[in-house]
């Protein structure tokens, strides 16, 4: 399991502590935001409730943006591509 898989797994569960853990993983600088988004959105399509899974990811991305870990253009891309 790699860091992207870890984030996907925890964000699918979506508990508050999971979001915090995922932010900590992202802060290491070892996760590419674009690759994460691509893999997350593909994986979400297989869930019985893909919209809920994408809402979890949008919440995560908003949290990353509030910490200046991703740029605004990335946030807009995530929100428009769902």
N, C-alpha and C positions, 0 to 999 in steps of 0.2 A: 504494500500500500504506500502510495506517495502522498505528498502534502495536499495536492489537489483532491485526491480521493478522500482524504481525511476531512477536508472542508466540506465537500459534497455530502458526505455521510452525516456530519454534524448539523449542517444547515437543513438537511431533509428532516431531521428531528426537530430542530428549530427552537430549542429551549434557550432561555437567556444565557445560561452558562455556556451553551454551545456557541452562541454568537461571540461571546468574550474569548473563548478558546480559538475560534476561527480568526478573530482579529489579531490575536497574539501570533498565530501561525503566519498570517499575511504580513505582519510587521517584520518578520525575519528577512524579507526581501527575496525569498526563495520561490515565490509564487508569481507567475505572470498573470495579470488580471485578465487579459484577452483570452488566454488559454483556459483559465478557470471558467470564464463566462461561456465559452464554446462548449466545454465538457459538461458544465452544470446544465445548460439549457438542453443539450441532447439527452442527458440522463433524466431530466424532469419530464420529458415527453413520455417516458415509460411508466411514470407514476400514475395511479388511478386519478389523482387530482393534480395535474401539472400546473394549474393556475396558482394553487396554494404554494407549491414548491417554488415557483418563480416569485411569489410575494415574499417568501422567506429570503430569497436571494436579493431582491430589491432592498429589503430592510437591511441586510448585511452590507450591501454596497453603499447605502445611505450612511451607515455607521462608518464605513471606511472613508467616505468623502468628508464627513464631519471631523475626521482626524487628519485630513489632508493626505491620505494614503493612495487615493485615486483622483484623477482629474474630473472636472465637471462634464467634459465631453464623454467620458466613459460612462458616467451615471446616466446621461441622456440616452446613450446607445442602449444600455441595458433596459431602460424604461420603454424605449420605443420598439425594441426588437422582441418584446415578450409577446 
